[in-house]
Each structure stands twice: as structure tokens, then as C-alpha cells.
């Protein structure tokens, strides 16, 4: 159960990071430090989102207990993936 809380927290942080990147892009904040952090963190966050999405779906089909929580993790990461696609095509 503790591992599930960590996975949900990481998924939420990834989603918030991606929403923050969208806000920086929308409001055209051109600060060097923001660009440096965006370049350093974007690829690991995208890989984490894809990995957690797959993990959530696999655990949903394999697990006997906590199925709703793992489905929630999958949908939370699916929301992050949809946000990334939306931001990619909106530019």
C-alpha cells in the first residue's frame, strides 16, 4: 500500500510538471533557469509517465486487490500523455 501511494504521488508530480511546462509555454516566460530545468527534466518525466502508465495497467490486470487504485494510476498517467499530445499539437 505504501508503494501505491508513492506511485500516485510521482504520477501527480509528473502531471503537475507537464502542466507547469504548458503554463510556461503559454505565458511565454523566457527565463534561462526555467529553460535549463525544462531541458533536464522533460525526458525523464516523459519516460516516467510512460513507465507508470504501463505499470498501472499491468498491475490492474494482474492484481487481485487494489484494482481501482491501479486503474486510477493508469488514468492519471493517461491524462499526462493526453496533455503532452495536446501541448505538442497546440504549438
C-alpha positions as CSV (number, residue, x, y, z in Angstrom):
1,X,0.0,0.0,0.0
2,X,2.9,2.4,0.7
3,X,4.3,1.7,-2.7
4,X,1.0,2.6,-4.3
5,X,0.9,5.9,-2.5
6,X,4.4,6.7,-3.8
7,X,3.4,5.8,-7.4
8,X,0.3,8.0,-7.1
9,X,2.4,10.9,-5.8
10,X,5.0,10.5,-8.6
11,X,2.2,10.4,-11.2
12,X,0.7,13.6,-9.8
13,X,4.0,15.3,-9.7
14,X,4.7,14.4,-13.3
15,X,1.3,15.7,-14.3
16,X,1.9,19.0,-12.4
17,X,5.3,19.4,-14.0
18,X,3.8,18.9,-17.5
19,X,1.0,21.4,-16.7
20,X,3.7,23.8,-15.5
21,X,5.6,23.4,-18.8
22,X,2.4,24.2,-20.6
23,X,1.9,27.4,-18.5
24,X,5.5,28.5,-19.1
25,X,4.9,28.0,-22.9
26,X,1.5,29.7,-22.9
27,X,2.6,32.8,-20.9
28,X,6.0,32.9,-22.8
29,X,8.1,33.0,-19.7
30,X,11.6,33.2,-21.1
31,X,13.9,32.7,-18.1
32,X,17.2,30.8,-18.5
33,X,16.8,28.8,-15.3
34,X,13.3,27.6,-16.4
35,X,14.7,26.5,-19.8
36,X,17.6,24.7,-18.1
37,X,15.3,22.7,-15.8
38,X,12.8,22.0,-18.6
39,X,15.6,20.6,-20.7
40,X,17.0,18.5,-17.9
41,X,13.7,17.1,-16.6
42,X,11.4,16.7,-19.6
43,X,12.8,13.4,-21.0
44,X,12.9,11.6,-17.6
45,X,9.4,12.8,-16.8
46,X,8.1,11.5,-20.1
47,X,9.8,8.2,-19.6
48,X,8.4,8.0,-16.0
49,X,4.8,8.8,-17.3
50,X,5.0,6.1,-19.9
51,X,6.5,3.6,-17.5
52,X,4.0,4.3,-14.8
53,X,1.2,4.0,-17.3
54,X,2.3,0.6,-18.4
55,X,2.9,-0.5,-14.8
56,X,-0.5,0.7,-13.7
57,X,-2.2,-1.3,-16.5
58,X,-0.2,-4.4,-15.9
59,X,-0.9,-4.3,-12.2
60,X,-4.6,-3.7,-12.9
61,X,-4.8,-6.9,-14.9
62,X,-2.6,-9.0,-12.6
63,X,-3.5,-7.7,-9.1
64,X,-6.4,-9.2,-7.1
65,X,-6.5,-6.3,-4.7
66,X,-6.2,-2.5,-5.2
67,X,-7.5,-2.8,-8.8
68,X,-9.3,0.6,-8.6
69,X,-6.2,2.3,-7.4
70,X,-4.0,0.9,-10.2
71,X,-6.7,1.8,-12.7
72,X,-6.6,5.3,-11.3
73,X,-2.8,5.4,-11.7
74,X,-3.3,4.3,-15.3
75,X,-5.9,7.0,-16.0
76,X,-3.8,9.7,-14.2
77,X,-0.8,8.8,-16.5
78,X,-3.1,8.7,-19.5
79,X,-4.2,12.2,-18.6
80,X,-0.5,13.2,-18.6
81,X,0.0,11.6,-22.0
82,X,-3.0,13.4,-23.4
83,X,-1.7,16.7,-22.0
84,X,1.6,16.1,-23.7
85,X,-0.1,15.3,-27.1
86,X,-2.3,18.4,-26.7
87,X,0.7,20.7,-26.0
88,X,2.6,19.2,-28.9
89,X,-0.2,19.9,-31.4
90,X,-1.2,23.3,-30.0
91,X,2.2,24.9,-30.8
